[in-house]
Amino acid sequence: MDFFSARSSKEFQEEEITTRVEWIAFKDQFFSSVIIAKDNFSNAFVKSTNLPESEKYIKNFRAEIGLPFNRELNEKIPVKFFFGPNKYSLLKKQYSNYELHDLVTVGRGIIKWINQFVIIKIFDWLNKSINNYGLIIFLLTIIIKVALFPLTYRSYLSQAKMKVLKPQLDELNKKYPKGKEMERQKATMGLYKKAGVSPLGGCLPMVLQFPILFAMFRFFPTSIELRQESFLWAHDLSTYDSILEWESTIPIISKLYGNHISLFTLLMTLSTILTMKLGSQATSGSQQMPGMKSMMYFMPIMFMFILNNFSAGLTYYYFLANIITFGQNMIFKQFIDDEKLLSKMEARKSKAKKKSGFQSRLEKMAKNRGYKLPKR
């Protein structure tokens, strides 16, 4: 299956298809026009041309289709048309044999799998009994955050472990001053190993959640269910929720940010900074890479610029996810006792590591052969 890139900056895209073709579709964000052959078309030539920004339309599509004509007296070439919405469940149910559901952009690889078998399934299930799409997104967010709860807990626990190790890390910094970076790094990694702490333990659970975030990034902007559906101040959840607009053009800012302010995007940015600030407090004093503190503010602001023109449903979801994460972290903070956590880690450090039988036999063989084993 071949597609033209919808975001291509080329003046035009064209392709000549010399093999048989089942169907050809022209699509926009929410609707498609498809011509389908009962058997196959012989060949086709398709072309997409970008129109000037001042025009009423943004693209012009053209197709020349070869029909399998046998020059008979009464010959029929049956075809059928589909003019309708890019609704995944509809196309999957009625046109699965043509795979028209691939017209709906839901991502690739694991992102596509998550959207097809998890997000869309849950969304359609909620839509059967609920007509308010703001409430559907709210419930969808809760379901996803509950499923990701173990990863969120492990991430916070790892950050809490790093926090209670702060005094010992400070001692290592004093013991190995500037000029002894290698010795300090080796001693730090030894401390982490003895205490059972991984410096990447807080990052890995977050990385594992990224496919969900990217799946939502692909799902909401193409969901026709959100088209012209209002919620709170957002008049249409499929586009941005502007609360302030201006006509004047501000150089660079207007091109990157737009001529409006989206409230859900602003709330998403503030809640992201708040959640990241709480996480940094949980690891305060631990060795952080230079620039990490400034990165904590730079990344949310960068995404504020990127997502200001995106679907309000998407930024609403990100905002809810941040608020729920913040609430979970506050609960974790109440139940995780730093002193008890430090005691467990100290007990692990003081506990002698039991040698395996294989290791003991190796050391015995080496000793019998006269090798001098290094002192631990």
Buried (B, 14 or more C-beta within 10 A) or exposed (E): EEEBEEEEEEEEBEEEBEEBBBBBBBBEEBBBBBBBBEEBBBBBBBBBEBEEEEEEEEBEBEBEBBEEEEEEEEEEEEBEEBEBBBBBBBBBEBBEEBEBBBBBBBBEEEBBBBBBEBBBEBBBBBEEEEEEBBEBBBBBBEBBBEEBEEBBBBBBBBBBBBBBBBEBBEEBBEEBEEEEEEEBEEBBEEBBEBBEBBBEBBEEBBEEBEBBBBBBBBBBBBBBBBBEBBBEEBEBBBBBBBEEEEEEEEEEEEEEBBBBBBBBBBBBBBBBBBBBBBBBEBBEBBBBEEEEEEBBBEBBEEBBBEBBBBBBBBBBBBBBBBBBBBEBBEEBBEEBEEEEBBEBBBEEEEEEEEEEEEEEEEEEEEEEEEEEEEEE
